[in-house]
Amino acid sequence: MTLVNTQLPVPLVGRLDQLAEQATARRPGIIREALTAYVNDRTAPVSRDEAEHD
């Protein structure tokens, strides 16, 4: 893995910390999971049905 620094709004960090506490996870893991889902969603191939109905 590589280290990436970013700035987040304070309220978002608070929400991340609440999620981490509830899930007994760490903040970096939650951020990594969320970014992975976001990128996968944005780069996933579009089915023919989706392309024709857009």
Backbone as CSV, one residue per row, in Angstrom:
resi,resn,N_x,N_y,N_z,CA_x,CA_y,CA_z,C_x,C_y,C_z
1,MET,0.842,-1.182,0.000,0.000,0.000,0.000,0.880,1.236,0.000
2,THR,0.290,2.338,-0.412,0.987,3.612,-0.385,0.247,4.576,0.542
3,LEU,0.974,5.484,1.113,0.395,6.458,2.028,-0.136,7.644,1.236
4,VAL,-1.384,8.024,1.504,-2.020,9.167,0.848,-2.584,10.069,1.939
5,ASN,-2.226,11.335,1.885,-2.767,12.301,2.844,-3.886,13.090,2.208
6,THR,-4.910,13.374,2.971,-6.024,14.186,2.499,-6.604,14.938,3.683
7,GLN,-7.343,15.963,3.396,-8.013,16.712,4.456,-9.506,16.445,4.362
8,LEU,-10.132,16.247,5.518,-11.568,15.982,5.590,-12.210,16.985,6.532
9,PRO,-13.459,17.338,6.286,-14.161,18.225,7.214,-14.280,17.573,8.597
10,VAL,-14.139,18.383,9.625,-14.188,17.887,11.006,-15.465,17.084,11.285
11,PRO,-16.652,17.552,10.838,-17.863,16.757,11.105,-17.818,15.362,10.461
12,LEU,-17.203,15.267,9.281,-17.097,13.961,8.626,-16.185,13.029,9.417
13,VAL,-15.096,13.552,9.929,-14.191,12.740,10.739,-14.910,12.245,11.990
14,GLY,-15.730,13.102,12.572,-16.515,12.678,13.734,-17.448,11.532,13.399
15,ARG,-18.085,11.627,12.254,-18.984,10.545,11.824,-18.210,9.267,11.538
16,LEU,-17.033,9.407,10.929,-16.184,8.238,10.677,-15.784,7.567,11.990
17,ASP,-15.434,8.382,12.965,-15.044,7.827,14.261,-16.211,7.104,14.935
18,GLN,-17.415,7.650,14.799,-18.591,6.969,15.351,-18.801,5.622,14.668
19,LEU,-18.683,5.604,13.336,-18.817,4.341,12.608,-17.755,3.342,13.050
20,ALA,-16.548,3.817,13.183,-15.446,2.935,13.576,-15.715,2.325,14.944
21,GLU,-16.211,3.140,15.867,-16.502,2.641,17.209,-17.618,1.604,17.172
22,GLN,-18.663,1.876,16.414,-19.799,0.954,16.319,-19.389,-0.362,15.665
23,ALA,-18.532,-0.274,14.673,-18.140,-1.464,13.911,-16.889,-2.120,14.476
24,THR,-16.370,-1.588,15.566,-15.087,-2.026,16.117,-14.041,-2.154,15.000
25,ALA,-13.972,-1.103,14.203,-13.017,-1.023,13.099,-12.162,0.220,13.314
26,ARG,-11.201,0.413,12.448,-10.369,1.608,12.518,-10.758,2.551,11.387
27,ARG,-10.582,3.836,11.640,-10.938,4.859,10.654,-10.301,4.595,9.279
28,PRO,-8.998,4.275,9.196,-8.413,4.046,7.871,-9.084,2.901,7.100
29,GLY,-9.483,1.864,7.821,-10.152,0.746,7.157,-11.496,1.147,6.577
30,ILE,-12.232,1.973,7.309,-13.538,2.440,6.824,-13.348,3.336,5.603
31,ILE,-12.368,4.218,5.652,-12.095,5.101,4.513,-11.674,4.279,3.303
32,ARG,-10.792,3.302,3.515,-10.321,2.448,2.421,-11.491,1.690,1.787
33,GLU,-12.370,1.139,2.628,-13.528,0.389,2.130,-14.465,1.296,1.326
34,ALA,-14.704,2.500,1.845,-15.600,3.439,1.164,-15.015,3.880,-0.173
35,LEU,-13.731,4.190,-0.208,-13.105,4.613,-1.463,-13.075,3.484,-2.485
36,THR,-12.818,2.277,-2.009,-12.816,1.124,-2.916,-14.193,0.943,-3.546
37,ALA,-15.249,1.019,-2.736,-16.613,0.874,-3.260,-16.928,1.992,-4.248
38,TYR,-16.527,3.215,-3.927,-16.786,4.366,-4.802,-16.096,4.183,-6.156
39,VAL,-14.819,3.839,-6.128,-14.068,3.675,-7.376,-14.609,2.496,-8.180
40,ASN,-14.901,1.390,-7.509,-15.456,0.234,-8.219,-16.787,0.564,-8.870
41,ASP,-17.622,1.314,-8.166,-18.918,1.700,-8.707,-18.762,2.595,-9.930
42,ARG,-17.815,3.504,-9.882,-17.614,4.469,-10.970,-16.893,3.876,-12.178
43,THR,-16.195,2.774,-11.980,-15.412,2.200,-13.075,-15.943,0.852,-13.547
44,ALA,-17.043,0.397,-12.951,-17.615,-0.895,-13.342,-18.172,-0.805,-14.760
45,PRO,-18.029,-1.867,-15.521,-18.612,-1.870,-16.867,-20.126,-1.682,-16.797
46,VAL,-20.664,-1.025,-17.777,-22.104,-0.783,-17.858,-22.722,-1.892,-18.701
47,SER,-23.814,-2.475,-18.204,-24.486,-3.522,-18.975,-25.183,-2.914,-20.187
48,ARG,-25.462,-3.731,-21.152,-26.131,-3.256,-22.373,-27.495,-2.631,-22.023
49,ASP,-28.232,-3.268,-21.096,-29.514,-2.738,-20.658,-29.377,-1.323,-20.097
50,GLU,-28.389,-1.135,-19.227,-28.167,0.179,-18.618,-27.793,1.218,-19.684
51,ALA,-26.988,0.813,-20.640,-26.538,1.731,-21.676,-27.684,2.154,-22.588
52,GLU,-28.589,1.223,-22.869,-29.697,1.522,-23.783,-30.784,2.357,-23.114
53,HIS,-30.885,2.302,-21.787,-31.947,3.014,-21.080,-31.467,4.303,-20.438
54,ASP,-30.289,4.716,-20.743,-29.729,5.911,-20.141,-30.209,7.179,-20.756
